[in-house]
């Protein structure tokens, strides 16, 4: 089983169910702690490509951008790498993908993100205290890192360079 959740309202928009995390498209769901400073420019660009926004959140721009790259037949890790290269701001992000029942991708820039290691299971969380009841082995991602996480393995990458 795989899932994501987030216990706070979106940074942008009113505190409504529509604006609450996770924010999802038909291909990807995203939870987000932080702020995507260039989300308005991304919204404008993605709207010009024909994408429709349902929320007032900056997180939706992230989810739709990842969906845009998936539509170009990129793998989830490659789509996330391209998405991260386009984002300005400070954030911890976790991506979950339709049809991928053993894959989460997490990224950290400015906000903490930790990986908890279990027996045949892995966890991502913003704080070791959240993960402590589930595991005793925890690694914090370093600034700019992102990780591909399955139930049995973790592969950590440095964030790609910013793309204009």
GIRA-V197536 format. One record per backbone hydrogen bond with DSSP energy under -1.0 kcal/mol. NH is the residue of the N-H (numbers start at 1). CO is the residue of the C=O. E is the energy in kcal/mol with one decimal. If there is no record, write none. Layout:
{{NH/CO/E} {NH/CO/E}}
This chain:
{{16/14/-2.1} {23/30/-2.5} {25/28/-2.8} {29/96/-2.8} {30/23/-2.6} {31/94/-2.0} {33/92/-2.7} {35/90/-2.9} {37/88/-1.7} {39/36/-1.4} {42/38/-2.0} {43/39/-2.9} {44/40/-2.3} {45/41/-2.3} {46/42/-3.0} {47/43/-2.6} {48/44/-1.8} {50/47/-1.7} {51/46/-2.3} {62/58/-1.1} {63/59/-2.4} {64/60/-2.8} {65/61/-2.1} {66/62/-2.4} {67/63/-2.1} {68/64/-2.6} {69/65/-1.9} {70/66/-2.3} {71/67/-2.2} {73/70/-1.9} {74/69/-1.4} {79/75/-3.0} {80/76/-2.5} {81/77/-2.4} {82/78/-2.3} {83/79/-2.1} {84/80/-3.3} {85/81/-1.7} {86/83/-1.4} {87/84/-1.1} {90/35/-1.0} {91/109/-3.9} {92/33/-1.9} {93/107/-2.4} {94/31/-2.1} {95/105/-3.1} {96/29/-2.4} {98/27/-2.4} {100/97/-1.8} {104/149/-2.5} {105/95/-2.0} {106/147/-2.2} {107/93/-2.4} {108/145/-2.7} {109/91/-3.3} {114/125/-3.7} {115/139/-3.2} {116/123/-2.9} {117/137/-2.8} {118/121/-2.2} {120/118/-1.0} {123/116/-2.3} {125/114/-2.2} {131/127/-1.2} {132/128/-2.1} {134/131/-2.1} {135/131/-1.6} {139/115/-2.5} {141/113/-2.9} {144/108/-1.4} {145/142/-2.7} {146/157/-2.3} {147/106/-3.2} {148/155/-2.6} {149/104/-3.3} {150/153/-2.9} {155/148/-2.2} {157/146/-3.4} {159/144/-1.1} {163/85/-2.9}}
